[in-house]
């Protein structure tokens, strides 16, 4: 698994040879955020609250549940992990204005019972017909998970209790990604079960563990030493990569109804024998399930996009220091993985390429937002930079926790994992592969307004079929292993076909939208002012009207800073997305002139 590989690679002693993680000062002043937190903070500043889905876990509890005891248990967990109640704010720059870089402030006191009670919401479903309650609970869990958090309030965890009967409950734990990742949620459920079972006042304090703020300070100090070399690797690795991967899946037949869910899922399974055969195809060193499934996904994505290469996102990170094993916080980031399929390789050859590319990417891991800034790809609103398809592997053990599913919540209260979904995605396609002794479950999440359900379902099913073919004959050239491609759009009638269709390698209108926008003439003084403002923020004098913001090294932080200073200078709020549509001073000035006119005469 990629996370274990990276964690093993990064387990080192603290700087200076100490065996303990240095502790950040606790004098009430704001503390630095980790690179992982910075990425999430900036993403939500640019795209709005909820741009990064929360981290969630569901649990089914059968037996008598004491609400007050549950709330007290949550208070005990919050007291042990201060990051869950941290407050985030933009730090102040030298000019006295917020500069968008985040700080975090930890709570000085443990949570009170009243404060904790505001984080627990109980929804009674017993008035509904009994056969319908489970489905209603799943729908309400999706809605509850989609409620945005406000990082400035210190309320970044939420527990929803869905009461199906007096002795039947469903729990949804949701945390902002600033303060937790998937492994952290497992730690939290363990702690919640322990505190509920033993009683909050009898829970042993446990060994002292570092706060996440300690990791944030340590990792930022370490990052500054290695970042230049790692960014040089990514500039070389991604040079010349196509700006967007465009899988040719059939679109929905009709517009998606407003107000409904924005995403949907399709599911397929890979049996244990197939997965084991794929792992054994690596030769002397067996492949990991992560590499085997990722290779098949890359093959089908490239086939769907009619390209000879594909770039997907993979999850990186892990707890790089032994003391952090039970620390709650965000330790995960994203990396782009570019793999070429030239030469019509067989599965065995391609899997080795994927394994080598993954090892190199993890060795040169850097914060994703810094990679984007270094590579400076063309940007478009609503299009995730560098990759638009994501691959995530989970293990079945991650669905449960030792305390929640092992030693239990106490006599008479049985627990088991409860599956639930989160609505929303920043990617065209996200494949989550859950592996275990029974094989793998493949769950494809996709935007409902981009792909038809039948196409997404066919893509997922054909991925499972392709993996079976690869397991049967890992030495066959990939071009010989064909699937029906039932996910492609039906051919248009001859008289309805457009005269020209962009090739995948040249990208599509989404990325070229900025070039197609009407370029209304802007007053020279406005354009000059915009050029000067951009030059000030970017630290690059001599910016011209036709220079591209992102080619100049502009990133999410620069976008937020420029937007704030533009509002100060011209008196109108500027949506961050406007920079992706008008990335040059000339185009931006024209759009800004329209905003000013609408503001004063609208």
TORVODREN-435895 format. One record per residue: residue in one letter; x, z, y of N, C-alpha, C in turn. Coordinates in steps of 0.001 Angstrom, whole numbers, plus 500000, padded with zeros to 6 digits. Example, Ala and Ser with C-alpha at 12.3 -4.5 7.8 and 13.67 -1.06 7.14 Angstrom:
<zabas>
A513190507800494310512300507800495500513200507800496700 S512850507080497750513670507140498940512900507870500030 
</zabas>
This chain:
<zabas>
X500849500000498803500000500000500000500880500000501241 X500462499223502254501313499040503428501590500348504158 X500588501206504262500791502453505002501805503343504298 X501753503376502966502714504206502240504123503654502385 X504235502301502359505554501693502530506154502062503870 X505334501966504913505860502272506244506170503757506383 X505289504602505839505523506043505950506819506435505257 X507068505839504088508304506144503378509517505682504159 X509391504519504812510511503987505581510820504848506779 X509785505466507386509978506143508662510174507642508531 X510139508192507319510317509642507176511768510003507450 X511999510535508596513341510942508992513259512321509596 X514392512946509814514401514226510511514232513992511987 X513912515025512704513708514910514135515018514581514817 X514964514070516077516185513755516795517116514959516847 X518415514665516709519395515741516758519633516415515430 X518948515888514357519185516431513033518316517615512686 X517450518064513568516578519189513278515599518804512197 X515243519781511348514258519511510309512845519728510805 X512644520232512006511322520466512542511002519498513659 X509724519174513788509286518289514862509318519069516180 X509999518554517204510051519287518483508650519510519041 X508430520660519635507119520983520190507066520593521661 X505992519940522054505787519586523453505457520863524234 X505778520910525516505501522121526303504004522386526416 X503648523661526478502247524065526623502120524913527884 X502215524264529040502124524996530306500913524563531123 X499948523888530459498731523497531138498800522149531832 X499992521576531921500115520276532568499729519159531604 X499310518000532137498976516876531257500182516455530423 X499899515955529226500930515530528289500841514024528069 X501947513434527646501946511988527410501050511662526226 X500567510437526195499816509935525053500755509135524157 X500422509048522897501199508233521982500953506755522271 X501802505902521717501607504458521871500286504029521243 X499895504676520140498620504345519503497453504685520428 X497511505846521083496447506228522017496428505301523230 X497600504912523700497682504026524867496986502696524594 X497196502150523393496551500878523057495035500998523102 X494506502068522539493061502246522495492502502500523896 X493194503310524678492782503608526046492681502318526868 X493710501486526802493714500248527579492652499273527081 X492437499216525777491419498321525230490037498671525779 X489756499958525911488441500348526421488359500197527931 X489482500305528634489440500031530066489131498564530327 X489679497679529501489489496251529705488126495787529199 X487769496202527977486561495679527336485368496621527419 X485569497836527910484455498758528064484378499787526949 X483611500872527166483468501920526158482955501341524844 X483506501832523746483085501353522443483796500092521990 X484754499594522786485483498385522385486238498618521089 X486702499839520868487343500212519603486350501081518833 X485840500617517684484836501398516952485349502780516596 X484450503753516503484875505108516143485307505180514687 X485951506269514340486305506560512951485191507419512374 X484654507009511238483495507718510696483698508038509220 X482943509014508753482878509336507327481500509908507055 X480918509523505918479602510017505536479677510878504298 X478782511843504210478763512768503088477312513087502744 X476991513025501454475669513435500973475776514850500435 X474892515726500905474871517125500460473513517415499842 X473525517858498608472297518215497900472324519702497599 X471306520405498093471222521846497961470892522457499312 X470671523751499359470324524404500630471496524382501606 X471254523861502794472292523771503827471934524696504978 X472867525560505357472668526516506453473185525884507749 X472295525501508678472729524819509907473672525664510754 X473393526944510881474253527794511709475648527917511100 X475704528037509788477002528134509109477786526827509272 X477065525700509241477718524400509424478305524289510824 X477565524713511832478057524666513206479274525571513387 X479217526764512792480367527674512874481590527085512169 X481366526381511062482482525742510363483107524659511226 X482271523904511921482798522870512815483616523501513935 X483170524633514462483927525319515510485307525736514996 X485368526198513737486656526583513163487594525380513062 X487042524221512695487851523004512577488343522566513957 X487468522602514945487862522212516305488958523123516851 X488879524400516526489897525324517001491252525070516375 X491255524539515162492532524282514470493183522981514931 X492394522048515494492907520735515896492538520470517361 X493353520946518301493010520836519730492804519405520212 X493427518407519561493306517038520045491850516573520058 X491011517158519202489614516748519139488861517092520418 X489420518023521223488773518382522493489667518060523687 X490643517173523460491519516772524567490732515966525591 X491163516065526834490588515269527920491614514229528345 X491143513013528528492029511908528883491709511413530287 X492738511067531012492568510558532370493750509676532716 X493537508784533688494632507938534159495555508776535033 X496844508631534796497787509372535615497894508734536994 X498441509457537923498571508976539303499944508354539518 X499956507174540121501205506481540383501898507002541617 X503069506442541948503829506888543119503066506721544434 X502116505771544460501363505540545687500135506436545790 X499973507345544817498846508265544857497581507731544232 X497608506487543737496433505901543103496575505951541581 X495443506027540847495520505970539387496174504659538945 X497094504731537992497792503508537582497412503056536180 X496373503649535591495788503257534305496538503803533096 X497772504256533234498459504894532119497769506227531815 X497512506529530532496740507747530224497596508994530054 X497007510103530435497510511442530127496474512127529237 X496892513157528520495929513994527805496186515460528131 X495105516203528256495186517638528533494495518377527406 X495185519321526781494634520055525653493837521259526137 X492820521662525380492028522835525779492867524105525704 X492597525025526621493353526281526642492757527322525702 X491462527234525433490773528253524640490063527608523455 X489806528368522399489043527834521265487610527536521685 X486917526681520953485539526322521346484575527485521127 X483614527593521980482571528600521806481490528036520888 X480645528928520406479541528495519544478605527562520297 X478367527873521573477461527036522375478052525642522582 X479360525573522843480000524261523027479924523436521751 X480176524092520620480157523368519351478757522883519018 X477756523671519334476371523284519024475986521981519710 X476568521691520866476229520455521573476816519230520880 X477724519434519929478329518314519206477617518022517897 X476607518799517568475860518633516317474440518190516651 X474033517086516052472665516587516240471979516531514880 X470829517175514760470057517178513530468820516309513699 X468649515356512808467512514443512843466675514665511586 X465409515024511776464517515343510661463769514077510232 X464023513621509008463383512407508498462243512713507533 X461899513991507365460854514331506397459475513786506770 X459165513500508038457852512893508314457707511478507749 X458799510802507419458710509447506889458434509495505391 X457850508435504833457629508390503383458945508589502625 X458904509376501574460131509752500863460950508550500390 X460331507480499839461152506351499368461900505621500486 X461468505800501731462078505067502835463181505860503541 X463317507123503219464187507987504028465661507605503925 X466112507218502734467529506886502580467891505669503444 X467057504635503408467341503448504228467264503785505715 X466284504616506089466178505020507496467417505800507910 X467898506664507015469095507451507324470292506536507564 X470453505502506763471581504577506952471472503863508299 X470268503443508636470089502786509928470362503712511096 X469915504963510988470148505914512063471615506305512142 X472323506288511004473759506577511025474505505482511771 X474104504215511568474728503115512313474504503304513809 X473282503680514174472981503900515592473776505072516149 X473868506163515379474609507340515853476082507025516005 X476640506270515060478058505931515134478346505037516328 X477348504266516760477550503349517874477443503980519245 X477073505246519328476990505905520628478403506110521183 X478702505596522371480080505698522880480449507129523262 X481739507400523202482302508665523664482879508467525057 X482937509544525816483600509533527118484893510334527003 X486050509656527017487316510366526801487644511414527855 X486960511388528997487281512341530061486626513702529861 X485715513804528888484906515020528779485438516046527796 X486347515634526883486786516545525845485799516677524710 X484837515739524618483835515752523542484030514470522715 X485018514499521824485416513277521135485153513325519637 X484318514265519223483877514343517834482378514649517850 X481681514122516861480229514312516827479801514397515357 X478928515349515044478418515523513686476908515316513698 X476450514305512979475021514018512876474535514458511505 X473488515279511482472911515787510239471541515151510067 X471383514383509001470120513699508716469428514447507575 X468274515038507876467561515880506904466514515038506178 X466795514749504892465856513967504089464833514845503382 X465235516087503120464352517085502511464991518438502751 X464285519496502370464837520816502610466157521043501904 X466351520354500785467591520525500021468356519208499889 X468152518294500836468844517007500767469210516568502180 X470522516429502432471010516062503767472084514987503662 X472199514229504731473282513262504880474029513603506168 X475353513701506070476187514048507230476998512836507660 X477049512606508955477919511571509511478859512224510515 X480145512174510219481167512665511143481763511466511860 X481715511475513186482258510375513986483240510936514997 X484388510263515124485425510678516065485892509467516863 X486218509689518121486834508623518906488199508311518304 X488555507018518295489830506618517693491035507160518471 X490844507629519686491929508264520424492433509526519732 X491575510156518946491930511472518414491940511539516892 X491647510444516205491590510511514746491757509122514145 X492196509100512886492205507881512086491555508205510745 X491592507245509814490913507464508548491432508665507779 X492757508827507724493323509982507027492948511285507721 X492824511248509045492439512457509784491028512893509429 X490130511934509246488757512284508905488710512987507555 X489558512555506621489631513251505335490087514700505526 X491068514913506395491532516267506695490395517089507308 X489632516466508199488541517182508858487447517560507875 X487087516659506963486064516990505983486541518092505048 X487817518057504684488377519156503890488236520487504628 X488632520478505901488556521705506685487130522184506870 X486209521239507064484803521595507251484245522228505979 X484574521647504822484098522207503560484682523602503321 X485966523763503593486612525068503388485992526133504285 X485802525794505566485237526769506498483802527113506153 X483031526116505688481640526395505310481588527264504060 X482439526942503077482415527674501807482851529122501994 X483920529339502740484478530687502873483836531475504000 X483189530766504929482682531445506110483710531377507210 X483321531042508427484296530786509497485185531968509827 X484709533181509592485500534357509963486425534814508837 X486333534164507679487189534547506557488145533429506163 X488146532325506931489039531215506617490470531623506940 X491367531534505960492771531875506264493326530909507296 X494226531386508162494739530534509231495512529333508719 X496111529428507533496870528308507005498215528187507708 X499081527320507193500398527159507803500282526545509190 X501194526925510056501200526347511390501572524869511293 X500810524041511933501074522606511906501264522116513343 X502027521040513525502203520518514884500878519968515427 X500687520099516708499580519412517357499929517933517479 X498909517120517608499156515695517769499983515413519015 X499838516249520045500618516054521271502113516146520996 X502511516943519999503924517017519626504402515665519097 X503574515063518242503908513728517732503952512708518855 X503003512786519789502947511821520888504249511824521681 X504736513017522024505969513108522800507162512629521984 X507257513068520732508383512691519859508423511186519620 X507251510600519344507218509173519021507498508313520244 X507035508743521429507332507956522644508824507990522951 X509464509136522783510907509222523000511656508327522014 X511241508330520759511884507528519730511661506038519979 X510458505695520428510101504293520631510996503623521660 X511313504325522726512093503705523803513459503233523304 X513991503855522243515310503472521744515277502199520903 X514153501930520244514107500809519297513288499629519792 X512509499824520875511539498798521272512176497459521650 X513260497391522431513779496068522837514102495162521657 X514784495669520639515134494845519485513887494416518712 X512935495290518605511725494953517843510885493894518557 X510793493978519865510032492963520589510718491607520522 X512048491593520480512770490324520318512396489674518987 X512235490485517941511815489948516637510447489284516754 X509513489942517434508155489394517505508090488128518357 X508888488056519396508931486805520179509363485637519289 X510384485871518472510867484819517575509843484520516477 X509274485551515892508387485393514748507113484637515117 X506587484846516302505303484263516693505452483047517594 X506679482610517846506886481424518676506256480209518004 X505425479496518750504806478287518229503604478508517345 X503174479747517171501999480000516336500753479437517009 X499812478862516251498564478379516854497870479509517605 X497271479205518772496681480280519577495449480917518956 X494791480207518024493611480806517414493369480229516028 X492986481097515105492594480679513766491081480432513780 X490666479234513359489262478849513477488664478531512114 X488224479527511369487596479246510077486286478482510264 X486117477440509470484978476533509624483812477017508771 X483264478161509128482096478699508444480844478307509208 X479777478089508481478532477640509100478034478680510107 X477588478238511280477045479170512279475608479529511944 X475059480561512605473654480919512356472723479793512766 X471622479660512052470680478573512315469926478764513616 X469801480014514039469073480297515288469786481432516012 X469608481553517314470273482632518065469899484006517519 X470864484911517545470628486276517081469757487006518081 X468774487727517582467855488444518462468591489523519245 X468360489547520548469003490543521407468520491937521034 X469419492904521124469066494287520853469280494722519425 X469548493766518525469797494126517144471266494390516901 X471626494505515639473022494736515288473856493514515635 X475085493741516066475965492631516432476782492141515246 X476904492954514198477694492572513039476882492747511762 X477352492101510713476765492254509388477907492225508374 X477592492496507118478620492536506083478188491722504870 X479178491253504130478967490591502844479921491244501848 X479490491395500602480238492175499621480450491366498346 X481632491499497762481936490938496448482877491895495730 X483029491710494409483882492599493625484921491805492845 X486078492432492664487135491908491811487330492929490695 X487191492485489443487259493461488352488693493942488134 X488827495011487373490122495658487182491117494746486477 X490634493955485492491545493080484757492132492009485672 X491291491448486547491773490432487483492791491022488444 X492499492194488972493418492814489921494747493140489248 X494697493603488016495937493934487306496743492671487011 X496071491574486672496776490311486423497437489799487693 X496749489942488830497340489529490109498581490360490423 X498504491643490185499651492508490455500833492148489555 X500550491785488309501611491440487377502230490086487632 X501598489262488471502123487923488747503360487962489635 X503734489126490112504895489218490990506218489067490287 X506211489073488952507475488966488233508024490336487895 X509343490500488070509997491752487697509488492955488456 X509123492760489719508598493853490535507108493586490763 X506213494383490171504776494126490336504371494118491799 X503389493303492107502841493268493458501950494485493673 X501847494932494896500843495940495228499489495251495320 X498428496014495155497087495449495338496940494903496756 X497557495583497716497506495149499111498061493732499248 X499241493478498682499863492157498792499059491104498048 X498588491422496854497858490450496051496557490019496734 X495779490977497215494510490647497860494728489972499199 X495729490412499940496042489796501226496464488338501041 X497210488039499987497626486659499736496425485754499511 X495479486208498707494272485413498493493472485212499771 X493374486249500571492658486166501851493321485157502781 X494636485187502872495364484235503711495145482802503228 X495168482597501920494955481262501376493590480717501763 X492550481529501603491204481045501891490991480865503389 X491576481733504217491476481567505661492115480259506107 X493324479968505593493997478725505965493189477519505509 X492602477603504319491776476506503821490539476329504697 X489929477444505098488730477360505932489037476804507319 X490254477046507800490653476562509124491366475209509067 X491589474697507868492280473417507663493678473454508293 X494402474534508056495749474682508600496730474965507474 X498003474853507774499054475139506804499693476494507059 X499060477309507867499540478665508093498380479513508583 X498562480804508520497530481722509008498198482985509527 X497628483530510584498076484820511126496907485782511056 X497106486901510394496068487927510296496642489244510788 X495759490156511094496182491489511480496193492417510282 X497187493278510213497259494308509183497459495652509872 X497106496694509179497216498040509727498613498573509447 X499217499161510459500522499801510286500393501261510682 X501404502024510361501402503416510794501541504369509628 X501055505559509812501240506619508831501932507797509491 X501953508880508811502561510089509369504061510075509071 X504909509829510065506325509594509837507166510852509691 X506551512005509738507301513255509639506551514176508677 X507246514847507742506558515678506746505623516717507344 X505976517265508496505145518311509095503780517800509543 X503625516464509628502399515890510178501353515593509113 X501587516000507867500711515618506766499256515990507016 X499003517143507628497624517572507862497292517638509355 X498086516974510185497785516909511617496737515840511860 X495771516156512684494710515213513017495106514429514263 X494901513131514227495209512282515375495227510831514948 X495530509947515867495606508522515578497053508136515297 X497340507804514040498692507422513635498760505945513235 X497704505188513440497668503800512986497684502830514157 X498263501673513904498302500595514891498076499288514144 X498230498175514818498009496859514235499260496009514370 X499468495128513408500570494185513453500055492795513101 X500535491745513773500199490376513361501109489943512221 X500534489339511187501303488864510041501127487351509943 X502193486622510222502157485158510188502784484667508892 X502021483871508126502492483352506849502229481854506798 X503248481080506420503131479626506308502925479238504847 X502054478244504630501724477791503288502339476421503004 X503408476059503698504003474736503529504561474583502120 X504610473340501658505178473053500344504228473250499189 X502945473485499452501947473672498394502429474681497355 X502682475937497752503241476929496818502210477368495792 X502691477922494703501800478599493766501582480028494247 X500700480742493570500366482098494005501589483008493974 X502390482880492912503551483754492784504496483581493965 X504769482327494330505673482038495452505085482531496763 X503800482246496963503170482648498223503092484167498339 X502824484840497233502759486306497270504100486902497665 X505192486289497209506511486775497607506731486556499099 X506259485425499629506362485197501073505590486268501834 X504384486561501352503566487572502016504251488928501948 X504797489272500777505471490569500632506669490670501571 X507457489581501662508623489598502545508200489688504010 X507158488923504370506681488950505759506141490327506113 X505448490951505174504891492277505426505998493305505583 X507020493237504726508135494175504827508861494015506156 X509074492750506579509755492514507850508920493016509020 X507602492783508957506728493239510039506744494756510152 X506679495457509030506678496911509060508024497462509518 X509094496772509142510423497198509578510564497095511086 X509900496088511683509989495862513125508707496307513838 X508005497261513254506731497699513831506915498141515278 X506006497702516129505994498062517548504540498188517989 X504261498901519059502879499008519538502282497623519765 X501065497426519301500477496092519360500361495576520789 X499986496433521728499845495954523112501195495526523681 X502292496167523237503613495743523695503993494391523081 X503585494168521827503847492872521199503116491764521954 X501862492011522309501092491011523053501776490709524377 X502223491733525078502892491523526364504174490719526185 X504918491001525115506190490307524897505983488851524520 X504978488573523690504727487206523236504002486393524298 X503179487069525124502436486422526217501635485224525729 X500704485410524778499896484287524304498849483894525336 X498314482697525208497173482336526043496012483249525708 X495307483685526707494236484657526508492899484058526889 X491863484492526230490498484091526549489598485294526361 X488597485387527196487673486513527121486945486500525778 X486895487667525142486196487788523878486977487306522679 X488225486874522873489052486405521758490216487371521594 X490313487995520426491379488950520190492720488230520203 X493713488766520900494995488059520993495791488113519693 X496510487025519415497460486871518314496794486708516951 X495742487412516671495011487199515417493536487513515634 X492690486824514870491250487037514951490661487420513597 X491508487541512587491081488006511272491913489237510921 X491269490240510375491929491508510064491781491803508581 X492820492413507996492771492848506598493078494338506546 X492226495083505854492404496534505712492237496885504240 X493175497635503685493015498121502314492762499612502342 X491787500022501546491501501443501376491527501754499891 X491826502995499570491781503441498182490527504269497981 X489980504219496767488739504947496505488881506423496810 X490067506974496604490283508389496890490093508715498345 X490255507697499250490101507950500675488649508147501055 X487735507745500161486315507925500471485888509386500342 X486596510120499518486260511522499307487411512383499754 X487196513658499813488271514569500171488314515679499139 X489464516308499026489636517344498016488615518458498200 X488459518898499457487525519985499676486087519540499559 X485768518355500106484384517922500148483883517475498797 X484740516855497993484270516321496728484895517031495526 X485820517967495781486484518642494682485981520068494547 X486590521000495256486209522400495144484834522670495729 X484316521749496536482942521840496971482719522679498207 X481467522700498617481041523411499815480502524799499505 X480472525164498252479981526484497889478935526378496795 X478538527516496226477565527524495130476245526880495551 X475721526039494678474413525442494908474410524262495847 X475570523846496350475613522737497301476561521663496745 X475978520580496231476766519492495657477015518438496721 X478203517834496686478556516842497693479106515594497034 X478940514475497733479516513207497291479652512303498512 X480573511344498460480707510418499592479415509633499797 X479115509348501037477905508598501400478321507401502246 X478119506213501714478539505014502435477698504762503668 X478348504336504728477667503986505972478535502981506725 X477925502277507674478616501229508398478690501561509880 X479613500889510552479744500983511995479507499596512566 X478644499481513549478356498191514149479399497878515211 X479823496622515254480783496207516272482122495828515675 X482716494770516199484033494334515757484661493488516841 X485975493531516937486699492712517905487223491431517265 X486903491212515973487511490118515233486448489160514715 X486878487938514405485965486979513785485625487407512365 X486630487838511619486431488260510235487299489482509958 X486708490494509351487453491673508922487179491890507450 X488233491861506654488085492096505221488624493487504902 X487744494349504407488146495681503946488097495680502425 X489233495934501795489329495941500341489522497384499873 X488556497895499137488650499251498599489062499155497143 X490225499690496815490791499543495475490728500854494710 X490631500726493401490591501900492542490706501477491096 X490515502399490164490647502069488730489690500970488288 X488556500830488948487580499820488549487808498455489150 X488872498278489923489126496993490562489105497119492074 X488473496164492737488419496167494201487051495722494673 X486567496380495699485356495955496397485776495297497700 X485326494067497938485655493312499141484462493330500073 X484639493866501270483565493928502263484009493136503487 X483312492047503767483637491193504904482673491500506047 X483216491915507193482408492158508390482596490987509339 X481488490510509914481538489324510768480505489437511890 X480724488755513028479734488759514107478527487902513716 X477352488435513881476137487731513479475859486504514341 X476394486493515575476146485335516425477154484208516195 X478116484424515307479157483407515069479026482741513705 X478658483511512676478574482963511326477214483271510702 X476737482326509902475486482527509179475695483508508027 X474691484328507715474851485267506593475203484561505285 X474560483414505036474862482688503802476296482213503754 X476838481791504902478223481325504938479184482478504699 X478940483629505340479810484790505142479744485275503696 X478539485278503125478396485685501734479124484738500790 X479011483424501058479698482445500208481208482565500336 X481699482832501556483142482996501764483655484180500964 X482937485287500995483365486484500281483320486266498777 X482241485640498281482123485374496851483217484415496383 X483515483405497193484535482442496799485939483041496877 X486141484042497726487412484745497714487597485451496380 X486544486101495892486628486751494581486876485710493485 X486203484549493570486415483489492577487850482955492646 X488360482764493859489718482261494020490719483237493425 X490515484520493654491423485529493085491398485483491558 X490242485199490959490163485069489500490950483860489025 X490834482739489741491593481538489384493087481788489508 X493496482489490558494916482786490749495439483697489645 X494615484634489211495035485538488137495205484778486827 X494350483782486573494427483013485339495645482092485316 X496001481531486466497115480572486509497920480778487785 X498765481809487836499507482114489075500588481101489398 X500900480182488454501946479194488697501390477838489141 X500083477730489261499482476454489684499590476309491189 X499923475100491691499912474888493148498542475238493720 X498533475870494877497266476352495433496295475211495701 X496794473985495933495903472859496207495045472503495005 X495479472887493792494711472560492587493592473552492328 X493671474705492951492680475747492695491583475657493752 X490576474869493460489538474600494456488285475427494166 X487606475792495213486303476443495135485294475559495860 X483993475781495689482998474844496239482963474748497757 X483513475731498464483482475757499924482049475667500452 X481196476478499834479786476487500240479582477098501611 X480630477650502186480522478287503491480666477294504630 X481107476055504351481276475091505443479920474631505966 X479847474270507266478601473731507813478245472428507112 X476953472168506988476509470892506426476936469761507354 X477377468628506802477792467510507668476656467076508575 X476978466830509826475973466362510779475681464886510522 X474453464450510790474161463010510681475089462206511581 X475339460954511186476274460123511937475922460032513406 X474631459939513725474244459775515127474255461079515892 X474503462191515183474528463492515863475932464055515981 X476912463330515412478272463840515448478881463650516821 X479605464646517317480258464493518618481376463473518517 X481694462854519631482733461834519652484108462430519372 X484314463678519755485628464285519549485452465746519188 X486189466164518164486188467574517774487617468084517780 X487918469122518556489305469608518629489818470002517253 X491074469726516996491694470150515750492029471628515842 X492029472338514688492333473771514735493658474082515400 X494650473209515226495961473521515779495990473435517293 X495000472720517883494980472614519337494054473620519981 X493428474490519097492523475535519569491189474959519988 X490294475804520505488954475349520849488624475742522257 X487364475435522586486920475685523956487029477136524344 X486999478064523363487075479481523725488381479800524417 X489485479238523905490772479519524513491006478618525714 X490420477421525692490627476490526796489573476632527886 X488717477664527779487635477809528748488156477940530164 X489290478616530308489832478804531655490160477467532309 X490627476498531491490972475206532061489731474426532474 X488582474707531824487391473923532087486527474497533193 X486840475673533699486026476276534743486110475470536031 X485014475371536753485078474678538040486011475394538998 X486898474653539586487892475235540471487451475052541927 X486595475963542378486148475891543759487314476166544690 X487390475451545796488505475682546714488438477085547290 X489580477729547370489643479079547919490473479059549187 X490132479926550084490881480009551332492326480358551036 X493242479681551748494660479911551507495037481355551668 X494429482031552613494804483419552840494436484287551644 X493287483992550982492884484759549812493857484500548659 X494185483228548456495120482891547378496482483521547627 X496929483471548869498218484086549196498182485586548932 X497066486223549306496943487663549091496937487986547599 X496256487165546812496218487372545361497615487209544768 X498332486157545195499703485952544710500570487170545017 X500448487691546221501257488839546616500885490082545818 X499588490259545584499141491439544842499625491370543391 X499504490200542776499978490053541403501487490275541327 X502204489735542290503653489900542299504036491368542409 X503281492118543219503569493548543388503363494302542086 X502243494038541404501938494765540176502892494377539053 X503192493083538946504044492607537866505523492783538154 X505863493053539408507271493152539765507993491824539662 X507270490721539972507846489379539871507559488618541157 X508455488636542107508219487928543368508162486423543151 X507524485746544115507485484283544077506421483709543171 X505365484459542864504275483925542032503520482859542813 X503283481714542174502598480606542819501139480516542425 X500360479676543119498910479581542865498557479162541451 X499431478402540791499097477877539468499820478595538335 X500482479712538625501158480477537577500134481234536739 X500378481322535443499462481998534522499824483479534419 X498829484333534614499055485781534618499703486252533316 X499221485752532198499699486259530915501044485646530540 X501293484424530973502617483846530769503671484578531591 X503239485214532679504151485984533515504421487381532953 X503792487715531831503992489038531242502851489995531518 X501761489501532099500612490360532331500003490847531033 X499586492102531013498949492669529830497730493467530262 X497158494225529325495952494987529641496180495967530783 X497340496616530776497638497560531845497700496845533188 X498343495680533229498422494917534480497041494479534939 X496199494046534003494840493622534349494083494765535025 X494164495960534444493441497105535014493989497444536398 X495297497422536545495896497748537845495534496701538898 X495607495431538527495280494371539496493806494466539889 X492932494726538910491507494842539219491249495972540209 X491914497119540001491719498254540907492212497932542317 X493366497293542415493919496998543736493152495867544415 X492595494950543629491759493901544215490497494504544810 X489923495470544116488731496138544659489078496890545937 X490243497549545975490672498229547200490833497238548354 X491414496074548060491748495112549104490535494339549598 X489630493943548666488524493058549032487155493733548994 X487100494969548493485859495731548552484811495352547537 X485189494652546458484218494296545423484797494666544062 X483966495199543160484456495480541809484740494175541072 X485822494163540313486232492960539589486205493258538092 X485363492575537318485373492803535865486682492333535254 X487201493132534335488494492793533730488444491452533011 X487284491102532465487177489838531751487400488620532620 X487270488765533928487449487625534818488875487082534738 X489839487936534461491229487484534408491472486559533215 X490703486727532145490865485847530998490238484484531256 X489212484443532111488563483178532448489298482443533563 X489948483185534446490656482588535583492047483198535660 X492984482766534813494275483443534724495312483017535748 X494957482138536710495904481752537758495399482254539108 X496292482509540067495833482963541380494838482005542035 X495020480699541876494107479739542497492708479865541905 X492622479888540563491316479999539917490693481360540184 X491506482403540137490988483744540378490489483887541813 X491194483289542763490775483375544162489428482710544376 X489198481578543700487905480908543815486797481799543281 X487045482421542115486045483325541554485864484554542430 X486958485057542992486884486219543864486082485910545112 X486254484707545662485478484322546845483982484342546536 X483614483880545337482199483909544957481703485344544805 X482553486227544217482152487621544083481925488272545448 X482824487998546390482686488572547731481401488080548388 X481127486785548234479906486234548845478664486846548226 X478651486963546905477496487561546233477332489022546618 X478449489711546804478394491130547150477784491348548531 X478110490464549442477644490649550818476308489973551107 X475958488969550294474722488230550575473775488204549387 X474180488883548305473365488804547085472127489631547132 
</zabas>
